[in-house]
Each structure stands twice: as C-alpha cells, then as structure tokens.
Amino acid sequence: MVIFNELMTRIAGRFGRVEPRRAASAYVRGLLAGLDRKNCWNLAEHAGMASPQKLQRLLRTARLCHPGRAGAAGPAALPARPHLPARTWLAGPGRCRAAGIPDEAGSATTPAPATAMVPAALEAGVPARWVTGDEVHGQDPRLRSTLEERRMGYVPAIAGNRRIRLDGVQVSTAEVTARVADRHWHRYRAGQGAKGPRWYAWAWARIDEDQPDGFRWLLIRRNLTTGEPAMLALALLAAIAAAQPSDTHDRARARARLTLPEIRRLPAALTLTTTHTITDILRWSDWRRRHQATARHCHYQRRFQP
C-alpha cells in the first residue's frame, strides 16, 4: 500500500483539483484489483462510491497537465503533435475551445505527425534503428524522404496498386508479386499467434538497381494456404528476422513474454500485497515464465517437426 501511495503521489501534480486526483486513485486501485469486469460501475462499487459518476467524469472531462521535461537522464516526454480533421473540428472554433484544444493545432494528414515526431524522437535520443507503418504511412513520400536523409531504415506497408520501378520499368507491386518464381519464396515465421507460430512465404526484390547509392527493396509476404499476398512493404536498410534459441543453454535462459493478465497482475501484487516481498513476487513471475517458455518450445518442436 505504501508503494501504491508513492506512485499516486508522483502523478498528483497532473491534476489541478483534489477531486479528480482522488477519483484517479480510486480508478487505478480498481484496475489493479482482481475484478472480473472493470467498467466504471464495477470500479466505483469497489471504491465504495454511491455511483460511477465521479469516475465517468474523470474519463470524460478531466484535464491533465502533460508538460515535457528533461533532466540529466535524458528526455522524460516528447511534445505532442495534435492534428484534427478540418471539416469536423477546425470548421468550428468554439468546439475546439470547449475541448481545450490549443489554437496552434491545425489540420494535417495522418502521416504528417509521424514526419514531425520521428525526427524529434531521434534528436531526443530515443533508440531506434528502423521505422514501420501501415499503408497510409507507406504512400507518403515526405516521410520516406525524411527517413532516408537520416539513413534510418523503414518498412512501411504499401498497396498492391502502388507503382514501383523494377529493372527500369514501372510496374505495380501486384505484378512483381506474380512474377516471383517458386524457388525464390522462403518460409519464415512472423511471430507467435494464438495457435502457434505464424508461418508465411517471404520474398523480396531490389527496386533501385539503377541508383548507385540505393538500398530499396520490395518485401512480400504470402499466405502459405491461399497463396494470396498478405503484405507488401517497402524496405530501406532494414531486415526482419525471427530470433530462435540456438542451443539448450539459450533455451534455458528463455522466458515467455509478459502476457496482458501478467502485466495486470504484477502491479497489483507489487503495490497491494502485504504478505509477500517484492523479491518473492518477481521470483515467482520469472519461474512461471521460464517454465512456460520451456513447455512452449517442446510443444512447437513436437508439433512442427517430423
């Protein structure tokens, strides 16, 4: 309980009044509790409130202070880049003022904030070697140019009708996919899924061989069952690899990733439990994740290897 109070004290300055500060404390305490359902009604009942209106008001109308601060350890927060739809928001200044939106907020396309925030993050010292994004970001030439100027690798998705230059000829990415011979497809895993590893066929093609300093590729991912393209992406100076333990020693040190239930359980156990020490709680979490990783490895090895 002492740790919980210390954590809430650290964010108390974000609230201008004591009422929303108390509501936030009750809200967080309810999220950390072992409730089956965590809506405002259940959280208010858990906090002993007569109604959920205080928590609902906290989520709907409370205004928080988010100052960007920097210290000896580096930047604590990056400034936001707000942008709004021109027709629905910027056309009504009164609506923006009522929502507390600053006057300098303007209209912008979806990739525009990324074009501004990625360089800001890099200048602030955020460690990153490559950037990824969806089709909206992949079709924006300014974002790609910004990343290329900084020699930052990127892998944004693109549409099948996107025109690229291959062997000096302009073709669509869908045509390039259809031309890939069977021997050029390689089977790799794309992470873990609910039913085990997600296997796909992968291929890539150099799309800037006519440029002496180019390193641009078209990355293609195909469904193994249907044969249909599952992803098309431009790639610059970036490679994606699935790291697997190479020997028994590596597997012994492997741990299952933190799941959402475990992420929810650990803060509650660390802040609200008084019968166990922090060392015991973390040791139990580590033991469980190591055994989960071992069981998962044995299961996948038996399932996918003849």
Buried (B, 14 or more C-beta within 10 A) or exposed (E): EEEBEEBBEEEEEBBEEEEBBBBBBBBBBBBBBEEEEBEBBBBBBBBEBEEBEBBBBBEEEBEEEEEEEEEEEEBEEEEEBEBBEEEEBBEEEEEBEEEEBEEEBEEBEEBBBBBBBBBEBBEBEEEEEBBBBEBBBBBBEEBBEBBBEEEBBBBBBBEEEBEBBBEEEEBBBBBBBEEBEEEEBEEBBBEBEEEEBBBBBBBBBEBBEEEEEEBBBBBBBBEEEEEEBBBBBBBBBBEBEEEEEEEEEEBEEBBBEEEEEBEBBBBBBBBBBEEEEEEEBEEEBEEEBBEBBBEBBEEBEEEEEE
